[in-house]
Amino acid sequence: MEDVKIDKTIDARCTLGCPGPLMELISAIKNEEIGTVIELLTSEKDTRVNAPLWLSKVGQELIGIEERDGYWSIVAKKIK
């Protein structure tokens, strides 16, 4: 994912419990323009499962999930 240009980063590490990070991602997808690439940083382990499921359900693109030092980076693109 190193070559992906991130347009917006949401840092929800250690600040929001479940389902907070997913709700932040949902809000960003709803409010951003088509083509926007959004990175969600979260330490909430359930989000790494719930975010891809939600993105698939609503027809948005999951670019990737990367585990980092105690948190995950979830990158998605608004495609519709």
PDB file with one MODEL, atoms N, CA, C and O in Angstrom:
MODEL        1
ATOM      1  N   MET A   1       0.810  -1.194   0.000  1.00  0.00           N
ATOM      2  CA  MET A   1       0.000   0.000   0.000  1.00  0.00           C
ATOM      3  C   MET A   1       0.856   1.261   0.000  1.00  0.00           C
ATOM      4  O   MET A   1       0.325   2.370   0.060  1.00  0.00           O
ATOM      5  N   GLU A   2       2.142   1.104  -0.065  1.00  0.00           N
ATOM      6  CA  GLU A   2       3.038   2.250  -0.001  1.00  0.00           C
ATOM      7  C   GLU A   2       2.848   3.220  -1.155  1.00  0.00           C
ATOM      8  O   GLU A   2       3.088   4.417  -0.992  1.00  0.00           O
ATOM      9  N   ASP A   3       2.423   2.738  -2.315  1.00  0.00           N
ATOM     10  CA  ASP A   3       2.281   3.606  -3.472  1.00  0.00           C
ATOM     11  C   ASP A   3       0.884   4.222  -3.595  1.00  0.00           C
ATOM     12  O   ASP A   3       0.605   4.902  -4.583  1.00  0.00           O
ATOM     13  N   VAL A   4       0.009   4.003  -2.627  1.00  0.00           N
ATOM     14  CA  VAL A   4      -1.347   4.551  -2.638  1.00  0.00           C
ATOM     15  C   VAL A   4      -1.325   5.958  -2.044  1.00  0.00           C
ATOM     16  O   VAL A   4      -0.775   6.176  -0.964  1.00  0.00           O
ATOM     17  N   LYS A   5      -1.928   6.907  -2.757  1.00  0.00           N
ATOM     18  CA  LYS A   5      -2.017   8.280  -2.261  1.00  0.00           C
ATOM     19  C   LYS A   5      -3.238   8.398  -1.351  1.00  0.00           C
ATOM     20  O   LYS A   5      -4.370   8.219  -1.800  1.00  0.00           O
ATOM     21  N   ILE A   6      -3.013   8.692  -0.100  1.00  0.00           N
ATOM     22  CA  ILE A   6      -4.074   8.851   0.886  1.00  0.00           C
ATOM     23  C   ILE A   6      -4.578  10.294   0.832  1.00  0.00           C
ATOM     24  O   ILE A   6      -3.793  11.238   0.922  1.00  0.00           O
ATOM     25  N   ASP A   7      -5.888  10.453   0.685  1.00  0.00           N
ATOM     26  CA  ASP A   7      -6.482  11.790   0.665  1.00  0.00           C
ATOM     27  C   ASP A   7      -6.922  12.250   2.053  1.00  0.00           C
ATOM     28  O   ASP A   7      -6.881  13.442   2.358  1.00  0.00           O
ATOM     29  N   LYS A   8      -7.338  11.310   2.885  1.00  0.00           N
ATOM     30  CA  LYS A   8      -7.840  11.645   4.224  1.00  0.00           C
ATOM     31  C   LYS A   8      -7.451  10.537   5.185  1.00  0.00           C
ATOM     32  O   LYS A   8      -7.623   9.357   4.883  1.00  0.00           O
ATOM     33  N   THR A   9      -6.928  10.915   6.339  1.00  0.00           N
ATOM     34  CA  THR A   9      -6.587   9.944   7.384  1.00  0.00           C
ATOM     35  C   THR A   9      -7.455  10.217   8.605  1.00  0.00           C
ATOM     36  O   THR A   9      -7.585  11.353   9.061  1.00  0.00           O
ATOM     37  N   ILE A  10      -8.040   9.148   9.117  1.00  0.00           N
ATOM     38  CA  ILE A  10      -8.825   9.203  10.353  1.00  0.00           C
ATOM     39  C   ILE A  10      -8.032   8.443  11.409  1.00  0.00           C
ATOM     40  O   ILE A  10      -7.822   7.236  11.281  1.00  0.00           O
ATOM     41  N   ASP A  11      -7.598   9.130  12.433  1.00  0.00           N
ATOM     42  CA  ASP A  11      -6.827   8.490  13.495  1.00  0.00           C
ATOM     43  C   ASP A  11      -7.760   8.166  14.658  1.00  0.00           C
ATOM     44  O   ASP A  11      -8.076   9.033  15.473  1.00  0.00           O
ATOM     45  N   ALA A  12      -8.196   6.916  14.725  1.00  0.00           N
ATOM     46  CA  ALA A  12      -9.106   6.471  15.779  1.00  0.00           C
ATOM     47  C   ALA A  12      -8.395   5.524  16.750  1.00  0.00           C
ATOM     48  O   ALA A  12      -9.043   4.757  17.462  1.00  0.00           O
ATOM     49  N   ARG A  13      -7.070   5.582  16.774  1.00  0.00           N
ATOM     50  CA  ARG A  13      -6.310   4.706  17.679  1.00  0.00           C
ATOM     51  C   ARG A  13      -6.515   5.132  19.123  1.00  0.00           C
ATOM     52  O   ARG A  13      -6.363   6.303  19.474  1.00  0.00           O
ATOM     53  N   CYS A  14      -6.859   4.164  19.946  1.00  0.00           N
ATOM     54  CA  CYS A  14      -6.952   4.337  21.405  1.00  0.00           C
ATOM     55  C   CYS A  14      -7.904   5.442  21.836  1.00  0.00           C
ATOM     56  O   CYS A  14      -7.921   5.811  23.010  1.00  0.00           O
ATOM     57  N   THR A  15      -8.697   5.977  20.912  1.00  0.00           N
ATOM     58  CA  THR A  15      -9.611   7.038  21.305  1.00  0.00           C
ATOM     59  C   THR A  15     -11.062   6.632  21.196  1.00  0.00           C
ATOM     60  O   THR A  15     -11.917   7.178  21.894  1.00  0.00           O
ATOM     61  N   LEU A  16     -11.343   5.695  20.340  1.00  0.00           N
ATOM     62  CA  LEU A  16     -12.723   5.282  20.133  1.00  0.00           C
ATOM     63  C   LEU A  16     -12.853   3.776  20.275  1.00  0.00           C
ATOM     64  O   LEU A  16     -12.133   3.019  19.625  1.00  0.00           O
ATOM     65  N   GLY A  17     -13.779   3.342  21.131  1.00  0.00           N
ATOM     66  CA  GLY A  17     -14.049   1.912  21.230  1.00  0.00           C
ATOM     67  C   GLY A  17     -15.009   1.493  20.134  1.00  0.00           C
ATOM     68  O   GLY A  17     -15.566   2.335  19.430  1.00  0.00           O
ATOM     69  N   CYS A  18     -15.199   0.215  19.995  1.00  0.00           N
ATOM     70  CA  CYS A  18     -16.103  -0.340  18.997  1.00  0.00           C
ATOM     71  C   CYS A  18     -17.519   0.153  19.273  1.00  0.00           C
ATOM     72  O   CYS A  18     -17.931   0.107  20.432  1.00  0.00           O
ATOM     73  N   PRO A  19     -18.272   0.606  18.325  1.00  0.00           N
ATOM     74  CA  PRO A  19     -18.034   0.657  16.891  1.00  0.00           C
ATOM     75  C   PRO A  19     -17.523   2.013  16.402  1.00  0.00           C
ATOM     76  O   PRO A  19     -17.678   2.336  15.224  1.00  0.00           O
ATOM     77  N   GLY A  20     -16.928   2.798  17.269  1.00  0.00           N
ATOM     78  CA  GLY A  20     -16.479   4.146  16.937  1.00  0.00           C
ATOM     79  C   GLY A  20     -15.657   4.268  15.660  1.00  0.00           C
ATOM     80  O   GLY A  20     -15.996   5.080  14.799  1.00  0.00           O
ATOM     81  N   PRO A  21     -14.581   3.485  15.506  1.00  0.00           N
ATOM     82  CA  PRO A  21     -13.772   3.611  14.289  1.00  0.00           C
ATOM     83  C   PRO A  21     -14.562   3.316  13.015  1.00  0.00           C
ATOM     84  O   PRO A  21     -14.394   4.000  12.005  1.00  0.00           O
ATOM     85  N   LEU A  22     -15.415   2.308  13.061  1.00  0.00           N
ATOM     86  CA  LEU A  22     -16.235   2.000  11.887  1.00  0.00           C
ATOM     87  C   LEU A  22     -17.195   3.147  11.596  1.00  0.00           C
ATOM     88  O   LEU A  22     -17.407   3.488  10.433  1.00  0.00           O
ATOM     89  N   MET A  23     -17.769   3.739  12.615  1.00  0.00           N
ATOM     90  CA  MET A  23     -18.685   4.859  12.417  1.00  0.00           C
ATOM     91  C   MET A  23     -17.949   6.053  11.802  1.00  0.00           C
ATOM     92  O   MET A  23     -18.515   6.770  10.978  1.00  0.00           O
ATOM     93  N   GLU A  24     -16.706   6.266  12.194  1.00  0.00           N
ATOM     94  CA  GLU A  24     -15.892   7.340  11.606  1.00  0.00           C
ATOM     95  C   GLU A  24     -15.651   7.074  10.121  1.00  0.00           C
ATOM     96  O   GLU A  24     -15.716   7.993   9.304  1.00  0.00           O
ATOM     97  N   LEU A  25     -15.376   5.826   9.777  1.00  0.00           N
ATOM     98  CA  LEU A  25     -15.168   5.463   8.377  1.00  0.00           C
ATOM     99  C   LEU A  25     -16.452   5.647   7.576  1.00  0.00           C
ATOM    100  O   LEU A  25     -16.416   6.180   6.467  1.00  0.00           O
ATOM    101  N   ILE A  26     -17.570   5.220   8.114  1.00  0.00           N
ATOM    102  CA  ILE A  26     -18.864   5.369   7.444  1.00  0.00           C
ATOM    103  C   ILE A  26     -19.140   6.847   7.170  1.00  0.00           C
ATOM    104  O   ILE A  26     -19.555   7.216   6.071  1.00  0.00           O
ATOM    105  N   SER A  27     -18.910   7.674   8.163  1.00  0.00           N
ATOM    106  CA  SER A  27     -19.134   9.112   8.007  1.00  0.00           C
ATOM    107  C   SER A  27     -18.250   9.689   6.911  1.00  0.00           C
ATOM    108  O   SER A  27     -18.709  10.489   6.096  1.00  0.00           O
ATOM    109  N   ALA A  28     -16.989   9.289   6.891  1.00  0.00           N
ATOM    110  CA  ALA A  28     -16.069   9.795   5.876  1.00  0.00           C
ATOM    111  C   ALA A  28     -16.487   9.357   4.481  1.00  0.00           C
ATOM    112  O   ALA A  28     -16.464  10.160   3.549  1.00  0.00           O
ATOM    113  N   ILE A  29     -16.868   8.101   4.326  1.00  0.00           N
ATOM    114  CA  ILE A  29     -17.300   7.603   3.019  1.00  0.00           C
ATOM    115  C   ILE A  29     -18.527   8.388   2.547  1.00  0.00           C
ATOM    116  O   ILE A  29     -18.625   8.736   1.371  1.00  0.00           O
ATOM    117  N   LYS A  30     -19.447   8.662   3.447  1.00  0.00           N
ATOM    118  CA  LYS A  30     -20.664   9.390   3.073  1.00  0.00           C
ATOM    119  C   LYS A  30     -20.372  10.834   2.684  1.00  0.00           C
ATOM    120  O   LYS A  30     -21.031  11.377   1.797  1.00  0.00           O
ATOM    121  N   ASN A  31     -19.399  11.461   3.330  1.00  0.00           N
ATOM    122  CA  ASN A  31     -19.163  12.889   3.155  1.00  0.00           C
ATOM    123  C   ASN A  31     -18.098  13.257   2.133  1.00  0.00           C
ATOM    124  O   ASN A  31     -18.039  14.408   1.700  1.00  0.00           O
ATOM    125  N   GLU A  32     -17.269  12.323   1.745  1.00  0.00           N
ATOM    126  CA  GLU A  32     -16.192  12.636   0.799  1.00  0.00           C
ATOM    127  C   GLU A  32     -16.658  12.431  -0.639  1.00  0.00           C
ATOM    128  O   GLU A  32     -17.674  11.785  -0.894  1.00  0.00           O
ATOM    129  N   GLU A  33     -15.900  12.992  -1.563  1.00  0.00           N
ATOM    130  CA  GLU A  33     -16.215  12.865  -2.980  1.00  0.00           C
ATOM    131  C   GLU A  33     -15.790  11.498  -3.508  1.00  0.00           C
ATOM    132  O   GLU A  33     -14.911  10.844  -2.946  1.00  0.00           O
ATOM    133  N   ILE A  34     -16.428  11.081  -4.596  1.00  0.00           N
ATOM    134  CA  ILE A  34     -16.044   9.839  -5.263  1.00  0.00           C
ATOM    135  C   ILE A  34     -14.579   9.938  -5.672  1.00  0.00           C
ATOM    136  O   ILE A  34     -14.132  10.967  -6.178  1.00  0.00           O
ATOM    137  N   GLY A  35     -13.848   8.866  -5.449  1.00  0.00           N
ATOM    138  CA  GLY A  35     -12.425   8.820  -5.765  1.00  0.00           C
ATOM    139  C   GLY A  35     -11.526   9.086  -4.575  1.00  0.00           C
ATOM    140  O   GLY A  35     -10.316   8.879  -4.657  1.00  0.00           O
ATOM    141  N   THR A  36     -12.100   9.544  -3.463  1.00  0.00           N
ATOM    142  CA  THR A  36     -11.313   9.835  -2.265  1.00  0.00           C
ATOM    143  C   THR A  36     -10.802   8.546  -1.636  1.00  0.00           C
ATOM    144  O   THR A  36     -11.556   7.589  -1.460  1.00  0.00           O
ATOM    145  N   VAL A  37      -9.520   8.530  -1.301  1.00  0.00           N
ATOM    146  CA  VAL A  37      -8.905   7.395  -0.613  1.00  0.00           C
ATOM    147  C   VAL A  37      -8.778   7.760   0.861  1.00  0.00           C
ATOM    148  O   VAL A  37      -8.170   8.770   1.217  1.00  0.00           O
ATOM    149  N   ILE A  38      -9.359   6.926   1.703  1.00  0.00           N
ATOM    150  CA  ILE A  38      -9.433   7.182   3.139  1.00  0.00           C
ATOM    151  C   ILE A  38      -8.657   6.113   3.885  1.00  0.00           C
ATOM    152  O   ILE A  38      -8.811   4.919   3.631  1.00  0.00           O
ATOM    153  N   GLU A  39      -7.822   6.562   4.809  1.00  0.00           N
ATOM    154  CA  GLU A  39      -7.082   5.644   5.677  1.00  0.00           C
ATOM    155  C   GLU A  39      -7.655   5.766   7.085  1.00  0.00           C
ATOM    156  O   GLU A  39      -7.740   6.860   7.642  1.00  0.00           O
ATOM    157  N   LEU A  40      -8.040   4.640   7.646  1.00  0.00           N
ATOM    158  CA  LEU A  40      -8.523   4.585   9.023  1.00  0.00           C
ATOM    159  C   LEU A  40      -7.453   3.902   9.864  1.00  0.00           C
ATOM    160  O   LEU A  40      -7.069   2.767   9.585  1.00  0.00           O
ATOM    161  N   LEU A  41      -6.975   4.591  10.889  1.00  0.00           N
ATOM    162  CA  LEU A  41      -6.020   4.009  11.835  1.00  0.00           C
ATOM    163  C   LEU A  41      -6.797   3.626  13.077  1.00  0.00           C
ATOM    164  O   LEU A  41      -7.465   4.467  13.677  1.00  0.00           O
ATOM    165  N   THR A  42      -6.717   2.362  13.468  1.00  0.00           N
ATOM    166  CA  THR A  42      -7.485   1.890  14.616  1.00  0.00           C
ATOM    167  C   THR A  42      -6.725   0.841  15.414  1.00  0.00           C
ATOM    168  O   THR A  42      -5.987   0.027  14.859  1.00  0.00           O
ATOM    169  N   SER A  43      -6.920   0.878  16.710  1.00  0.00           N
ATOM    170  CA  SER A  43      -6.368  -0.166  17.574  1.00  0.00           C
ATOM    171  C   SER A  43      -7.469  -1.141  17.996  1.00  0.00           C
ATOM    172  O   SER A  43      -7.222  -2.081  18.751  1.00  0.00           O
ATOM    173  N   GLU A  44      -8.685  -0.906  17.499  1.00  0.00           N
ATOM    174  CA  GLU A  44      -9.841  -1.762  17.785  1.00  0.00           C
ATOM    175  C   GLU A  44      -9.819  -2.955  16.833  1.00  0.00           C
ATOM    176  O   GLU A  44     -10.083  -2.806  15.640  1.00  0.00           O
ATOM    177  N   LYS A  45      -9.502  -4.143  17.361  1.00  0.00           N
ATOM    178  CA  LYS A  45      -9.282  -5.307  16.495  1.00  0.00           C
ATOM    179  C   LYS A  45     -10.515  -5.724  15.701  1.00  0.00           C
ATOM    180  O   LYS A  45     -10.373  -6.242  14.594  1.00  0.00           O
ATOM    181  N   ASP A  46     -11.716  -5.516  16.229  1.00  0.00           N
ATOM    182  CA  ASP A  46     -12.919  -5.912  15.499  1.00  0.00           C
ATOM    183  C   ASP A  46     -13.124  -5.080  14.229  1.00  0.00           C
ATOM    184  O   ASP A  46     -13.778  -5.536  13.291  1.00  0.00           O
ATOM    185  N   THR A  47     -12.583  -3.890  14.196  1.00  0.00           N
ATOM    186  CA  THR A  47     -12.751  -3.023  13.027  1.00  0.00           C
ATOM    187  C   THR A  47     -12.074  -3.612  11.801  1.00  0.00           C
ATOM    188  O   THR A  47     -12.534  -3.401  10.679  1.00  0.00           O
ATOM    189  N   ARG A  48     -10.992  -4.345  11.998  1.00  0.00           N
ATOM    190  CA  ARG A  48     -10.302  -4.940  10.844  1.00  0.00           C
ATOM    191  C   ARG A  48     -11.159  -6.003  10.158  1.00  0.00           C
ATOM    192  O   ARG A  48     -10.902  -6.359   9.008  1.00  0.00           O
ATOM    193  N   VAL A  49     -12.176  -6.512  10.860  1.00  0.00           N
ATOM    194  CA  VAL A  49     -13.126  -7.456  10.278  1.00  0.00           C
ATOM    195  C   VAL A  49     -14.386  -6.711   9.813  1.00  0.00           C
ATOM    196  O   VAL A  49     -14.878  -6.939   8.708  1.00  0.00           O
ATOM    197  N   ASN A  50     -14.894  -5.828  10.659  1.00  0.00           N
ATOM    198  CA  ASN A  50     -16.154  -5.145  10.368  1.00  0.00           C
ATOM    199  C   ASN A  50     -16.052  -4.141   9.224  1.00  0.00           C
ATOM    200  O   ASN A  50     -16.988  -4.013   8.435  1.00  0.00           O
ATOM    201  N   ALA A  51     -14.942  -3.436   9.122  1.00  0.00           N
ATOM    202  CA  ALA A  51     -14.804  -2.432   8.060  1.00  0.00           C
ATOM    203  C   ALA A  51     -14.845  -3.072   6.668  1.00  0.00           C
ATOM    204  O   ALA A  51     -15.597  -2.599   5.816  1.00  0.00           O
ATOM    205  N   PRO A  52     -14.066  -4.132   6.405  1.00  0.00           N
ATOM    206  CA  PRO A  52     -14.156  -4.759   5.088  1.00  0.00           C
ATOM    207  C   PRO A  52     -15.552  -5.307   4.777  1.00  0.00           C
ATOM    208  O   PRO A  52     -16.007  -5.229   3.636  1.00  0.00           O
ATOM    209  N   LEU A  53     -16.225  -5.854   5.775  1.00  0.00           N
ATOM    210  CA  LEU A  53     -17.584  -6.369   5.567  1.00  0.00           C
ATOM    211  C   LEU A  53     -18.527  -5.233   5.174  1.00  0.00           C
ATOM    212  O   LEU A  53     -19.320  -5.373   4.243  1.00  0.00           O
ATOM    213  N   TRP A  54     -18.438  -4.116   5.880  1.00  0.00           N
ATOM    214  CA  TRP A  54     -19.299  -2.977   5.575  1.00  0.00           C
ATOM    215  C   TRP A  54     -18.973  -2.413   4.197  1.00  0.00           C
ATOM    216  O   TRP A  54     -19.883  -2.127   3.418  1.00  0.00           O
ATOM    217  N   LEU A  55     -17.694  -2.250   3.887  1.00  0.00           N
ATOM    218  CA  LEU A  55     -17.302  -1.719   2.575  1.00  0.00           C
ATOM    219  C   LEU A  55     -17.847  -2.590   1.451  1.00  0.00           C
ATOM    220  O   LEU A  55     -18.347  -2.071   0.453  1.00  0.00           O
ATOM    221  N   SER A  56     -17.756  -3.890   1.601  1.00  0.00           N
ATOM    222  CA  SER A  56     -18.274  -4.811   0.599  1.00  0.00           C
ATOM    223  C   SER A  56     -19.790  -4.693   0.479  1.00  0.00           C
ATOM    224  O   SER A  56     -20.333  -4.676  -0.626  1.00  0.00           O
ATOM    225  N   LYS A  57     -20.456  -4.614   1.602  1.00  0.00           N
ATOM    226  CA  LYS A  57     -21.918  -4.535   1.635  1.00  0.00           C
ATOM    227  C   LYS A  57     -22.435  -3.301   0.901  1.00  0.00           C
ATOM    228  O   LYS A  57     -23.460  -3.368   0.222  1.00  0.00           O
ATOM    229  N   VAL A  58     -21.730  -2.170   1.033  1.00  0.00           N
ATOM    230  CA  VAL A  58     -22.213  -0.920   0.429  1.00  0.00           C
ATOM    231  C   VAL A  58     -21.540  -0.621  -0.913  1.00  0.00           C
ATOM    232  O   VAL A  58     -21.771   0.437  -1.498  1.00  0.00           O
ATOM    233  N   GLY A  59     -20.714  -1.543  -1.400  1.00  0.00           N
ATOM    234  CA  GLY A  59     -20.136  -1.394  -2.726  1.00  0.00           C
ATOM    235  C   GLY A  59     -18.980  -0.422  -2.828  1.00  0.00           C
ATOM    236  O   GLY A  59     -18.771   0.195  -3.873  1.00  0.00           O
ATOM    237  N   GLN A  60     -18.227  -0.283  -1.745  1.00  0.00           N
ATOM    238  CA  GLN A  60     -17.034   0.560  -1.769  1.00  0.00           C
ATOM    239  C   GLN A  60     -15.799  -0.332  -1.861  1.00  0.00           C
ATOM    240  O   GLN A  60     -15.885  -1.540  -1.640  1.00  0.00           O
ATOM    241  N   GLU A  61     -14.661   0.258  -2.186  1.00  0.00           N
ATOM    242  CA  GLU A  61     -13.449  -0.525  -2.434  1.00  0.00           C
ATOM    243  C   GLU A  61     -12.520  -0.569  -1.222  1.00  0.00           C
ATOM    244  O   GLU A  61     -12.129   0.467  -0.685  1.00  0.00           O
ATOM    245  N   LEU A  62     -12.178  -1.769  -0.808  1.00  0.00           N
ATOM    246  CA  LEU A  62     -11.143  -1.960   0.199  1.00  0.00           C
ATOM    247  C   LEU A  62      -9.819  -2.075  -0.537  1.00  0.00           C
ATOM    248  O   LEU A  62      -9.620  -2.995  -1.331  1.00  0.00           O
ATOM    249  N   ILE A  63      -8.920  -1.147  -0.275  1.00  0.00           N
ATOM    250  CA  ILE A  63      -7.605  -1.188  -0.912  1.00  0.00           C
ATOM    251  C   ILE A  63      -6.686  -2.130  -0.149  1.00  0.00           C
ATOM    252  O   ILE A  63      -5.918  -2.876  -0.756  1.00  0.00           O
ATOM    253  N   GLY A  64      -6.762  -2.100   1.178  1.00  0.00           N
ATOM    254  CA  GLY A  64      -5.935  -3.012   1.946  1.00  0.00           C
ATOM    255  C   GLY A  64      -5.984  -2.764   3.436  1.00  0.00           C
ATOM    256  O   GLY A  64      -6.451  -1.727   3.906  1.00  0.00           O
ATOM    257  N   ILE A  65      -5.488  -3.750   4.166  1.00  0.00           N
ATOM    258  CA  ILE A  65      -5.361  -3.670   5.620  1.00  0.00           C
ATOM    259  C   ILE A  65      -3.935  -4.047   5.957  1.00  0.00           C
ATOM    260  O   ILE A  65      -3.409  -5.046   5.467  1.00  0.00           O
ATOM    261  N   GLU A  66      -3.318  -3.242   6.795  1.00  0.00           N
ATOM    262  CA  GLU A  66      -1.933  -3.480   7.174  1.00  0.00           C
ATOM    263  C   GLU A  66      -1.806  -3.380   8.688  1.00  0.00           C
ATOM    264  O   GLU A  66      -2.218  -2.389   9.290  1.00  0.00           O
ATOM    265  N   GLU A  67      -1.233  -4.411   9.297  1.00  0.00           N
ATOM    266  CA  GLU A  67      -0.981  -4.347  10.735  1.00  0.00           C
ATOM    267  C   GLU A  67       0.319  -3.606  10.965  1.00  0.00           C
ATOM    268  O   GLU A  67       1.333  -3.867  10.316  1.00  0.00           O
ATOM    269  N   ARG A  68       0.266  -2.685  11.896  1.00  0.00           N
ATOM    270  CA  ARG A  68       1.447  -1.904  12.243  1.00  0.00           C
ATOM    271  C   ARG A  68       1.776  -2.141  13.709  1.00  0.00           C
ATOM    272  O   ARG A  68       1.365  -3.158  14.267  1.00  0.00           O
ATOM    273  N   ASP A  69       2.480  -1.263  14.330  1.00  0.00           N
ATOM    274  CA  ASP A  69       2.929  -1.433  15.711  1.00  0.00           C
ATOM    275  C   ASP A  69       1.774  -1.214  16.702  1.00  0.00           C
ATOM    276  O   ASP A  69       1.649  -0.135  17.279  1.00  0.00           O
ATOM    277  N   GLY A  70       0.940  -2.233  16.894  1.00  0.00           N
ATOM    278  CA  GLY A  70      -0.155  -2.158  17.853  1.00  0.00           C
ATOM    279  C   GLY A  70      -1.448  -1.581  17.312  1.00  0.00           C
ATOM    280  O   GLY A  70      -2.375  -1.317  18.078  1.00  0.00           O
ATOM    281  N   TYR A  71      -1.527  -1.380  16.009  1.00  0.00           N
ATOM    282  CA  TYR A  71      -2.757  -0.878  15.404  1.00  0.00           C
ATOM    283  C   TYR A  71      -2.821  -1.319  13.945  1.00  0.00           C
ATOM    284  O   TYR A  71      -1.880  -1.916  13.422  1.00  0.00           O
ATOM    285  N   TRP A  72      -3.946  -1.016  13.298  1.00  0.00           N
ATOM    286  CA  TRP A  72      -4.139  -1.386  11.892  1.00  0.00           C
ATOM    287  C   TRP A  72      -4.410  -0.150  11.058  1.00  0.00           C
ATOM    288  O   TRP A  72      -5.005   0.821  11.525  1.00  0.00           O
ATOM    289  N   SER A  73      -3.969  -0.205   9.836  1.00  0.00           N
ATOM    290  CA  SER A  73      -4.277   0.801   8.823  1.00  0.00           C
ATOM    291  C   SER A  73      -5.227   0.128   7.836  1.00  0.00           C
ATOM    292  O   SER A  73      -4.886  -0.878   7.213  1.00  0.00           O
ATOM    293  N   ILE A  74      -6.418   0.696   7.706  1.00  0.00           N
ATOM    294  CA  ILE A  74      -7.419   0.187   6.777  1.00  0.00           C
ATOM    295  C   ILE A  74      -7.628   1.278   5.729  1.00  0.00           C
ATOM    296  O   ILE A  74      -8.024   2.397   6.054  1.00  0.00           O
ATOM    297  N   VAL A  75      -7.359   0.939   4.475  1.00  0.00           N
ATOM    298  CA  VAL A  75      -7.451   1.929   3.404  1.00  0.00           C
ATOM    299  C   VAL A  75      -8.589   1.553   2.473  1.00  0.00           C
ATOM    300  O   VAL A  75      -8.688   0.422   1.997  1.00  0.00           O
ATOM    301  N   ALA A  76      -9.446   2.538   2.228  1.00  0.00           N
ATOM    302  CA  ALA A  76     -10.619   2.326   1.379  1.00  0.00           C
ATOM    303  C   ALA A  76     -10.752   3.473   0.391  1.00  0.00           C
ATOM    304  O   ALA A  76     -10.249   4.574   0.613  1.00  0.00           O
ATOM    305  N   LYS A  77     -11.438   3.187  -0.702  1.00  0.00           N
ATOM    306  CA  LYS A  77     -11.693   4.206  -1.715  1.00  0.00           C
ATOM    307  C   LYS A  77     -13.192   4.319  -1.964  1.00  0.00           C
ATOM    308  O   LYS A  77     -13.877   3.313  -2.150  1.00  0.00           O
ATOM    309  N   LYS A  78     -13.695   5.553  -1.967  1.00  0.00           N
ATOM    310  CA  LYS A  78     -15.090   5.773  -2.289  1.00  0.00           C
ATOM    311  C   LYS A  78     -15.240   5.679  -3.798  1.00  0.00           C
ATOM    312  O   LYS A  78     -14.644   6.466  -4.534  1.00  0.00           O
ATOM    313  N   ILE A  79     -16.034   4.717  -4.262  1.00  0.00           N
ATOM    314  CA  ILE A  79     -16.143   4.507  -5.710  1.00  0.00           C
ATOM    315  C   ILE A  79     -17.544   4.798  -6.251  1.00  0.00           C
ATOM    316  O   ILE A  79     -17.769   4.755  -7.460  1.00  0.00           O
ATOM    317  N   LYS A  80     -18.475   5.091  -5.355  1.00  0.00           N
ATOM    318  CA  LYS A  80     -19.818   5.463  -5.845  1.00  0.00           C
ATOM    319  C   LYS A  80     -20.502   6.379  -4.876  1.00  0.00           C
ATOM    320  O   LYS A  80     -21.635   6.796  -5.117  1.00  0.00           O
TER     321      LYS A  80
ENDMDL
END
